[in-house]
Amino acid sequence: MTKTKLELEFIVHCSTHILFNCISNPSNLEEWFADSVNMKNNVLSFKWEGEERQADLITIKKDSSIKWRWKDDGFEGTFCEMRIKIDEMTDEVALIVTDFCDDDDIDDTKMLWDMAIENLHRVIGR
């Protein structure tokens, strides 16, 4: 059994610096992504409605991206990444999300990301 890789792109109307702080700072992630976020020794702890998931931080690149791997995900090669991209033609800032899910969870996973990005837009004042 394998997981399906999803790559989703969301236009975000703010500077790359502000967006990077929203995706990499635990207290900022709490404002739009999870109820509670902590980072200690390159381990991220996320809580949603009392349920906790932990992830190993793989990479973090200033003003560019953050990538982690869920500890409870037994699948090799899976990860979650949020990457900032600037369109060369329009200068629009986009958040590229890469995530993995089961085939029967694709629609739900997309819906969860849509809701999270809606929260992000509220946080940045869009």
Residue pairs with C-beta under 8 A, 6 or more apart in sequence:
2 75
3 73
3 75
3 78
3 100
3 101
3 102
4 100
4 101
4 102
4 103
4 106
5 98
5 99
5 100
6 97
6 98
6 99
6 100
6 101
6 106
6 109
6 110
6 113
7 96
7 97
7 98
8 96
8 97
8 98
8 99
8 110
8 113
9 85
9 94
9 95
9 96
9 97
10 94
10 95
10 97
10 113
10 117
10 120
11 92
11 93
11 94
12 19
12 93
12 94
12 95
12 117
12 120
12 121
12 124
12 126
13 93
13 121
13 124
13 126
14 93
14 124
14 126
15 93
16 63
16 64
16 84
16 86
16 93
17 63
18 124
19 84
19 93
19 95
19 124
20 62
20 63
20 64
20 84
21 28
22 28
22 29
22 31
22 32
22 120
22 123
22 124
23 29
23 66
23 82
23 84
23 95
24 60
24 66
26 37
26 38
26 39
26 44
27 37
28 123
29 37
29 46
30 36
30 37
31 119
31 123
32 116
32 119
32 120
32 122
32 123
33 46
33 116
33 119
33 120
34 46
34 47
34 48
35 47
35 48
35 49
36 45
36 46
36 47
37 44
37 45
37 46
37 47
38 44
38 45
39 45
39 57
42 56
42 57
43 54
43 55
43 56
43 57
43 71
44 54
44 55
44 56
44 57
44 68
45 52
45 53
45 54
46 52
46 53
46 54
46 55
47 53
53 70
53 71
53 72
54 70
54 71
54 72
55 68
55 69
55 70
55 71
55 80
56 68
56 69
56 71
57 66
57 67
57 68
58 67
58 68
58 69
58 79
59 65
59 66
59 67
60 66
60 67
63 84
64 83
64 84
65 81
65 82
65 83
65 84
66 81
66 82
67 79
67 80
67 81
67 82
68 79
68 80
68 81
69 78
69 79
69 80
70 78
70 80
73 100
75 100
78 100
79 98
79 100
80 97
80 98
80 99
80 100
81 96
81 97
81 98
81 99
82 95
82 96
82 97
83 95
83 96
83 97
83 98
84 93
84 94
84 95
84 96
85 93
85 94
85 95
85 96
86 92
86 93
86 94
87 94
95 117
95 120
97 113
99 109
99 113
101 108
101 109
